[in-house]
Amino acid sequence: MRALFLIFFCLAGSIYGFPQAKKPNIIFILTDDHRWDALGFAGNPIIQTPEMDRLAEEGKFFENAFVTTPICAASRASILTGMYERTHGYTFGQGDIKQPYIDQSYPMLLKSSGYFTGFFGKFGVNYADFDQLFDVGESYDRNGAFKDRRGYFFKTIDQDTVHLTRYTGQQAIDFIRESPAEKPFMLSLSFSAPHAHDPAEKQYFWSPEFDTMYQDLVIPEPIMAEDSDFLAQPEYVRIGENRTRWHWRYDTPEKYQHSVKGYYRMISEVDAEIGKIRKALEEKGLAENTVIILMGDNGYFLGERQLAGKWLMYDNSLRVPLIVFDPREKGGKRVDSFALNIDVPYTILDLAGIDQPQSWQGVSLNSPQLANRKEFLTEHLWQTPIIPPSEAIRTERWKYFRYINDPTHEELYDLSVDPLEKNNLADDLEHQKVLLELRGKLEKQITVYLKDRRE
């Protein structure tokens, strides 16, 4: 009789769809301009991120996580498609992302495989049929029409104007409460924070309840912010957007204190929303079968080299926080293998039990293959006068990069003794063999990803 009951139970589950029997719910949280060390768990002694820290303590924390392109548009396209920028070809000024790449994107594949899908926040990729990509969703970002706090305060909940972070958190809570019981769900949340509101004089804005956070602290000056660090840059970097935004945010001690504290407050506000979202999962009885992935879309300069923004091939731009919390597994794991943004969609499909397209270029973060990655390509290909495009290859010990429009300027760093990337060895005669080897590796990888695009 017991055997017959088990057979009936399994058949009923397949017919009537017991939703939590096998497939987990998945929440993917993407923060904007969130550098790797702006996290308590990463060793930052100032920032308060108890909810993110708890996810890391209970899950997997990837200590060497990077984006393949340090700018939001191309990085988000890579997360959608599982491909390098050089393959999908999308960045600012390119019109809509091409439909063949969307057809193989993680939202499309999850939706067609029976997941109930949602998206709220900054989509960041031009696509005319966004409304068809998810079962429910809303795409919004900072409001550029306002050159003050209203850039972040223009959405309402119950007729009260709230910060975008609070609005996005509430959309997630409502989605969880209203998700159908007969399907697993996949929710993508894309917070605009902690991105500065570029048109505004003060740049950073947060909810009033965070006003007193960090107010009595003095933020230490940035590392590597001497005149010599700035002057070591080629002229097109010194006069480019990285320098322009440094003047906006960091060129006086008062601006620096306001900006870094504001940046930290905005991350702490996202952290508070994560706590509310986890509570909503518990209240609905879904916490034990919901995987949460947290990542930043690119790194960020906080005044290092007297620069701001991202875009460049230094680790400040490239390195991001990455956490995978799976309540079905034992947590507390630190992973030191290279992990990339293009691995996130692969991991999402892996968790959902869906085959990944052959065209994808990442690996699952749960796969033993991750440990085999000993090097990776990173690139910023957007041709704009204010940001020099560049490309790099990074190994466990070395980083080599060059500017696409000025291939004569090369930089080489031995990260084993110079993790801050201060001593450029490109002109050192003793390191020419390493330079030539890495230049060749970079050109080989470029050929591979261009070939994938042609195919």
C-alpha positions as CSV (number, residue, x, y, z in Angstrom):
1,M,0.0,0.0,0.0
2,R,2.8,2.4,0.8
3,A,4.4,1.8,-2.6
4,L,1.1,2.4,-4.3
5,F,0.6,5.6,-2.4
6,L,4.1,6.9,-3.4
7,I,3.3,6.0,-7.1
8,F,0.0,7.9,-6.8
9,F,1.7,10.9,-5.1
10,C,4.3,11.2,-7.9
11,L,1.7,10.9,-10.6
12,A,-0.5,13.4,-9.0
13,G,2.4,15.8,-8.6
14,S,3.2,15.5,-12.3
15,I,-0.5,16.0,-13.3
16,Y,-1.5,18.7,-10.8
17,G,1.9,20.4,-10.4
18,F,3.0,20.3,-6.8
19,P,5.0,23.5,-7.2
20,Q,7.8,23.1,-4.7
21,A,8.5,19.4,-5.3
22,K,11.7,19.8,-7.4
23,K,12.3,23.1,-9.0
24,P,13.4,26.0,-6.7
25,N,12.2,29.5,-6.8
26,I,15.0,31.9,-7.8
27,I,15.5,35.6,-7.0
28,F,18.3,37.4,-8.8
29,I,19.2,40.7,-7.2
30,L,21.4,43.1,-9.3
31,T,22.8,46.3,-7.7
32,D,24.1,49.2,-9.8
33,D,27.7,50.3,-9.4
34,H,28.3,48.1,-6.4
35,R,32.0,47.4,-6.0
36,W,33.2,44.1,-4.4
37,D,34.4,45.5,-1.1
38,A,31.3,47.6,-0.3
39,L,30.1,44.7,1.8
40,G,30.7,43.9,5.5
41,F,31.3,40.3,4.7
42,A,34.1,41.3,2.3
43,G,36.0,42.9,5.1
44,N,34.7,46.5,4.9
45,P,34.8,47.7,8.5
46,I,32.5,50.7,8.0
47,I,29.5,49.7,5.8
48,Q,26.6,48.0,7.5
49,T,25.1,45.2,5.3
50,P,23.7,42.6,7.8
51,E,21.3,41.0,5.3
52,M,23.9,40.6,2.5
53,D,26.3,39.3,5.1
54,R,23.8,36.7,6.3
55,L,23.3,35.6,2.7
56,A,27.0,35.2,2.3
57,E,27.4,33.4,5.7
58,E,24.6,31.0,4.8
59,G,25.5,30.5,1.2
60,K,28.5,30.7,-1.2
61,F,30.6,33.9,-1.3
62,F,32.6,34.3,-4.5
63,E,35.8,36.1,-3.5
64,N,37.0,36.7,-7.1
65,A,33.9,37.8,-9.0
66,F,34.2,40.0,-12.0
67,V,32.2,41.5,-14.8
68,T,33.3,41.0,-18.4
69,T,32.4,44.6,-19.3
70,P,32.6,47.4,-16.7
71,I,29.5,49.4,-17.8
72,C,25.9,48.8,-17.1
73,A,24.4,48.4,-20.6
74,A,26.8,45.9,-21.9
75,S,27.2,44.0,-18.6
76,R,23.4,43.7,-18.3
77,A,23.2,42.4,-21.8
78,S,25.9,39.8,-21.0
79,I,23.9,38.7,-18.0
80,L,20.7,38.4,-20.1
81,T,22.4,36.5,-22.9
82,G,25.3,34.6,-21.2
83,M,27.7,36.1,-23.7
84,Y,30.6,38.5,-23.9
85,E,30.0,42.0,-25.3
86,R,32.2,41.1,-28.3
87,T,29.7,38.4,-29.1
88,H,26.3,40.0,-28.5
89,G,27.5,43.4,-29.7
90,Y,25.3,45.4,-27.4
91,T,26.2,48.6,-25.5
92,F,25.0,52.2,-25.5
93,G,24.1,53.7,-28.8
94,Q,23.4,50.4,-30.5
95,G,19.6,50.5,-30.7
96,D,17.7,47.5,-29.5
97,I,19.5,44.3,-28.6
98,K,19.2,41.8,-31.4
99,Q,16.2,39.4,-31.2
100,P,18.2,36.1,-31.7
101,Y,20.1,36.9,-28.4
102,I,16.8,37.6,-26.6
103,D,15.4,34.4,-27.9
104,Q,18.1,32.6,-26.0
105,S,18.1,34.8,-22.9
106,Y,17.5,33.4,-19.4
107,P,14.0,35.1,-19.0
108,M,12.7,33.7,-22.3
109,L,14.0,30.2,-21.5
110,L,12.6,30.2,-18.0
111,K,9.2,31.5,-19.0
112,S,8.9,29.0,-21.8
113,S,9.9,26.2,-19.4
114,G,7.0,26.9,-17.0
115,Y,8.5,29.3,-14.6
116,F,6.4,32.3,-13.5
117,T,8.7,35.2,-14.2
118,G,9.0,38.8,-13.0
119,F,11.2,41.8,-13.3
120,F,11.3,45.1,-11.5
121,G,13.8,47.9,-11.7
122,K,16.5,49.0,-14.1
123,F,16.4,46.7,-17.2
124,G,19.2,48.8,-18.7
125,V,19.0,47.2,-22.2
126,N,17.0,48.6,-25.0
127,Y,14.3,46.1,-26.0
128,A,11.0,47.2,-27.5
129,D,9.1,44.1,-26.4
130,F,10.1,44.1,-22.7
131,D,6.4,43.5,-21.7
132,Q,6.5,40.2,-23.5
133,L,9.7,39.0,-21.9
134,F,8.3,38.4,-18.4
135,D,4.9,37.4,-17.0
136,V,4.8,40.5,-14.9
137,G,7.2,43.4,-14.7
138,E,8.1,47.1,-14.8
139,S,11.2,48.7,-16.2
140,Y,12.2,52.0,-14.6
141,D,15.4,53.8,-13.5
142,R,16.4,57.2,-12.0
143,N,14.3,60.0,-13.6
144,G,16.7,62.1,-15.6
145,A,14.2,64.9,-16.0
146,F,14.9,66.0,-12.4
147,K,18.3,67.4,-11.4
148,D,17.7,66.9,-7.7
149,R,16.5,64.3,-5.2
150,R,13.4,63.7,-7.4
151,G,15.6,61.6,-9.7
152,Y,15.2,58.9,-7.0
153,F,11.9,60.0,-5.4
154,F,9.2,59.9,-8.1
155,K,7.5,56.5,-7.5
156,T,4.6,56.1,-5.1
157,I,3.3,53.5,-2.7
158,D,-0.3,54.2,-1.5
159,Q,0.1,57.7,-2.8
160,D,3.3,58.3,-0.8
161,T,6.4,59.2,-2.8
162,V,9.2,56.8,-1.9
163,H,12.8,56.1,-2.8
164,L,13.3,53.8,-5.8
165,T,14.9,51.2,-3.5
166,R,11.8,51.1,-1.3
167,Y,9.6,50.9,-4.4
168,T,11.5,48.0,-5.9
169,G,11.5,46.2,-2.6
170,Q,7.8,46.5,-2.3
171,Q,7.3,45.3,-5.9
172,A,9.3,42.2,-4.9
173,I,7.2,41.6,-1.8
174,D,3.9,41.9,-3.8
175,F,5.2,39.5,-6.4
176,I,6.1,36.9,-3.8
177,R,2.7,37.2,-2.1
178,E,0.8,37.0,-5.4
179,S,2.9,34.4,-7.2
180,P,0.8,31.4,-8.3
181,A,1.1,28.3,-6.1
182,E,1.2,25.9,-9.1
183,K,4.4,27.2,-10.6
184,P,7.9,28.0,-9.3
185,F,8.9,31.6,-9.9
186,M,12.0,33.4,-11.1
187,L,12.1,37.1,-10.0
188,S,14.8,39.5,-11.3
189,L,15.3,42.6,-9.2
190,S,17.5,45.4,-10.5
191,F,18.0,48.2,-7.9
192,S,19.2,51.6,-9.3
193,A,21.1,52.1,-6.1
194,P,23.8,52.8,-5.3
195,H,24.2,54.6,-8.7
196,A,24.7,58.3,-8.3
197,H,22.0,60.6,-9.8
198,D,24.4,62.2,-12.3
199,P,22.4,65.4,-13.1
200,A,22.2,66.4,-9.4
201,E,24.7,68.5,-7.5
202,K,24.7,66.2,-4.5
203,Q,24.7,63.0,-6.6
204,Y,23.6,60.5,-3.9
205,F,20.1,60.2,-2.3
206,W,18.6,57.9,0.2
207,S,15.5,57.6,2.4
208,P,15.3,59.8,5.5
209,E,15.6,56.9,8.0
210,F,19.1,56.4,6.8
211,D,20.2,60.0,7.4
212,T,22.1,59.3,10.6
213,M,23.9,56.2,9.4
214,Y,27.6,56.9,9.2
215,Q,27.1,60.6,10.0
216,D,29.6,60.5,12.9
217,L,32.3,58.7,11.0
218,V,35.2,60.0,9.0
219,I,35.7,57.9,5.9
220,P,39.4,57.3,5.3
221,E,41.0,58.8,2.3
222,P,41.1,56.6,-0.8
223,I,44.1,54.4,-1.4
224,M,46.3,55.3,-4.4
225,A,44.9,58.9,-4.8
226,E,48.2,60.8,-5.1
227,D,48.9,63.1,-7.9
228,S,51.5,60.6,-9.2
229,D,48.7,57.9,-9.5
230,F,46.6,60.3,-11.6
231,L,49.5,61.5,-13.7
232,A,50.4,57.9,-14.6
233,Q,47.3,57.7,-16.7
234,P,47.4,58.5,-20.4
235,E,46.0,61.9,-21.3
236,Y,42.7,60.6,-22.7
237,V,41.9,59.1,-19.3
238,R,43.1,62.3,-17.4
239,I,40.7,64.4,-19.4
240,G,37.9,61.8,-19.8
241,E,34.7,61.0,-18.0
242,N,36.4,59.3,-15.1
243,R,38.1,62.6,-14.2
244,T,34.9,64.7,-14.9
245,R,32.9,62.6,-12.4
246,W,35.7,62.8,-9.9
247,H,35.2,66.5,-9.8
248,W,31.5,65.9,-9.3
249,R,32.0,63.6,-6.3
250,Y,35.4,63.7,-4.7
251,D,37.5,66.8,-5.5
252,T,37.1,68.3,-2.0
253,P,37.1,66.6,1.4
254,E,33.5,67.6,1.9
255,K,32.3,66.1,-1.4
256,Y,34.3,63.0,-0.7
257,Q,32.7,62.4,2.8
258,H,29.2,63.2,1.5
259,S,29.6,60.9,-1.6
260,V,31.1,57.8,0.1
261,K,28.7,58.0,3.0
262,G,25.8,58.5,0.5
263,Y,27.0,55.5,-1.5
264,Y,27.2,53.4,1.7
265,R,23.8,54.5,2.8
266,M,22.2,53.6,-0.5
267,I,23.7,50.1,-0.2
268,S,22.5,49.8,3.4
269,E,19.0,50.7,2.1
270,V,19.1,47.9,-0.5
271,D,20.3,45.6,2.3
272,A,17.2,46.5,4.4
273,E,14.9,45.7,1.5
274,I,16.6,42.3,1.2
275,G,15.6,41.6,4.8
276,K,12.0,42.5,4.1
277,I,12.0,40.2,1.0
278,R,13.3,37.3,3.0
279,K,10.6,37.9,5.6
280,A,7.9,37.8,2.8
281,L,9.4,34.4,1.7
282,E,9.1,33.0,5.2
283,E,5.6,34.3,5.6
284,K,4.5,32.4,2.5
285,G,6.4,29.3,3.4
286,L,8.8,29.6,0.4
287,A,12.1,30.4,2.2
288,E,13.3,26.8,2.2
289,N,13.0,26.5,-1.5
290,T,14.1,29.9,-2.8
291,V,17.6,30.5,-4.1
292,I,18.8,34.1,-3.9
293,I,21.7,35.4,-6.1
294,L,23.2,38.8,-5.4
295,M,25.6,40.6,-7.8
296,G,26.8,44.1,-8.8
297,D,26.6,45.0,-12.4
298,N,30.1,46.5,-12.4
299,G,32.7,47.9,-10.0
300,Y,33.3,51.5,-9.0
301,F,36.0,54.0,-8.3
302,L,35.7,55.8,-4.9
303,G,38.4,58.3,-5.7
304,E,41.3,55.9,-6.3
305,R,43.8,57.3,-8.9
306,Q,41.7,60.6,-8.5
307,L,39.1,59.0,-10.7
308,A,35.3,58.2,-10.5
309,G,32.9,55.9,-12.3
310,K,34.0,52.6,-13.8
311,W,34.8,51.7,-17.5
312,L,38.5,51.1,-17.1
313,M,40.4,47.7,-16.8
314,Y,41.5,48.1,-13.2
315,D,39.9,45.8,-10.6
316,N,38.1,48.8,-9.1
317,S,35.9,48.8,-12.2
318,L,35.7,45.0,-12.7
319,R,35.4,43.3,-9.4
320,V,31.9,42.9,-7.8
321,P,30.2,41.2,-4.9
322,L,28.6,37.8,-5.8
323,I,26.7,35.6,-3.5
324,V,24.6,32.5,-4.1
325,F,22.4,31.4,-1.2
326,D,20.7,28.1,-1.7
327,P,18.8,27.0,1.5
328,R,18.8,23.4,0.3
329,E,22.6,23.2,0.7
330,K,25.0,23.6,3.5
331,G,26.4,27.2,3.4
332,G,29.4,29.0,4.7
333,K,31.5,28.4,1.6
334,R,34.1,30.8,0.2
335,V,35.0,30.2,-3.4
336,D,38.2,31.7,-4.8
337,S,37.8,30.7,-8.4
338,F,37.2,33.3,-11.0
339,A,33.4,33.9,-11.3
340,L,31.9,36.1,-14.0
341,N,28.7,37.9,-14.8
342,I,28.1,35.6,-17.7
343,D,28.0,32.7,-15.2
344,V,24.9,34.0,-13.5
345,P,22.4,33.1,-16.3
346,Y,24.0,29.7,-16.7
347,T,23.6,29.2,-13.0
348,I,20.0,30.2,-13.0
349,L,19.2,27.7,-15.8
350,D,21.2,25.1,-14.0
351,L,19.2,25.6,-10.8
352,A,16.0,25.4,-12.8
353,G,17.0,22.1,-14.5
354,I,17.0,23.8,-18.0
355,D,19.6,23.1,-20.7
356,Q,21.8,26.0,-21.5
357,P,22.1,27.2,-25.1
358,Q,25.3,26.0,-26.8
359,S,26.0,29.7,-27.7
360,W,26.4,30.7,-24.0
361,Q,30.0,31.4,-22.9
362,G,29.9,31.0,-19.1
363,V,29.7,28.1,-16.7
364,S,27.5,27.3,-13.8
365,L,28.7,28.6,-10.5
366,N,27.8,25.2,-9.0
367,S,29.9,23.4,-11.6
368,P,33.4,21.9,-10.9
369,Q,34.3,23.5,-14.2
370,L,34.5,26.8,-12.4
371,A,37.8,25.8,-10.8
372,N,39.3,25.2,-14.3
373,R,39.0,28.8,-15.3
374,K,42.5,30.3,-15.0
375,E,42.1,33.4,-17.1
376,F,39.3,35.5,-18.6
377,L,38.8,38.3,-21.1
378,T,37.3,41.7,-20.1
379,E,36.5,44.6,-22.4
380,H,34.8,47.9,-22.8
381,L,34.1,48.4,-26.5
382,W,31.8,51.5,-26.6
383,Q,33.4,54.1,-28.9
384,T,32.7,57.4,-27.3
385,P,35.0,60.4,-27.0
386,I,34.7,60.7,-23.2
387,I,35.7,57.1,-22.3
388,P,38.6,55.3,-24.0
389,P,37.6,51.7,-25.1
390,S,39.9,49.1,-23.8
391,E,40.4,45.3,-23.4
392,A,42.3,43.1,-21.0
393,I,43.2,39.6,-20.0
394,R,43.5,38.6,-16.4
395,T,45.1,35.4,-15.1
396,E,45.6,34.3,-11.5
397,R,48.9,36.2,-11.3
398,W,48.9,38.7,-14.2
399,K,46.8,41.4,-15.8
400,Y,47.5,42.8,-19.2
401,F,45.5,45.6,-20.9
402,R,45.6,48.1,-23.7
403,Y,43.5,50.9,-25.1
404,I,41.8,49.9,-28.4
405,N,42.4,53.3,-30.0
406,D,46.0,53.5,-28.7
407,P,47.5,50.0,-28.8
408,T,50.9,51.5,-28.1
409,H,49.9,52.1,-24.5
410,E,50.0,48.9,-22.6
411,E,49.8,48.0,-18.9
412,L,51.1,44.9,-17.2
413,Y,50.7,44.1,-13.5
414,D,52.0,41.3,-11.3
415,L,49.0,40.9,-9.0
416,S,50.8,38.5,-6.7
417,V,52.9,41.4,-5.4
418,D,51.0,44.4,-6.7
419,P,47.2,43.8,-6.1
420,L,46.5,47.6,-6.3
421,E,47.9,47.6,-9.9
422,K,50.3,50.5,-9.1
423,N,53.6,49.4,-10.8
424,N,53.1,49.1,-14.6
425,L,55.7,46.6,-15.9
426,A,54.9,46.9,-19.6
427,D,58.1,48.7,-20.4
428,D,60.3,46.6,-18.1
429,L,62.7,44.5,-20.2
430,E,62.6,41.7,-17.7
431,H,58.9,41.2,-18.3
432,Q,58.7,41.4,-22.1
433,K,58.3,37.6,-22.4
434,V,55.2,37.8,-20.1
435,L,53.9,40.8,-22.0
436,L,54.1,39.1,-25.3
437,E,52.5,35.9,-24.0
438,L,49.6,37.8,-22.5
439,R,49.2,39.9,-25.6
440,G,48.9,36.7,-27.6
441,K,46.4,35.2,-25.2
442,L,44.3,38.3,-25.4
443,E,44.3,38.3,-29.2
444,K,43.4,34.6,-29.3
445,Q,40.4,35.1,-27.0
446,I,39.3,38.1,-29.1
447,T,39.4,35.9,-32.2
448,V,37.3,33.2,-30.5
449,Y,34.5,35.6,-29.4
450,L,34.4,37.4,-32.8
451,K,34.1,34.0,-34.4
452,D,31.2,33.1,-32.2
453,R,29.4,36.3,-33.2
454,R,29.9,35.5,-36.9
455,E,28.4,32.1,-36.4
